[in-house]
Amino acid sequence: MENPSDVFTQWRLSLSRFHDWFEGLRMSTRYFLPKTFLFFVALNLACFWWALLTAYPNLMSGPGADEYILMGFPVAVLGALFDSLSLLVTTCPPETGSS
């Protein structure tokens, strides 16, 4: 078994590499926040429909299916808003106060 401190060191290194990659992507991508928001809308919509399809397949077909299909859009937009804001808040560098 590995030494626990070695595991944490490897974890920190991998997080540091991922953070550097993410920051490079964020800085080099034009309109990063709108693209992120649209990505999360699509992801949330796909997950909502997949969950309905696997848990309640009868709701995705039949006379009331359009109601459940359309219900996914506000769920996806609100979920994407939460996801995008969470990403923005957690990736913004902390401000240094000038005391």
ABEGO torsion letter per residue (X at the ends): XBBAAAAAAAAAAAAAAAAAAAAAAAAABBGAAAAAAAAAAAAAAAAAAAAAAAABAAAABEAAAAAAAAAAAAAAAAAAAAAAAAAAAAABBBBBBBX
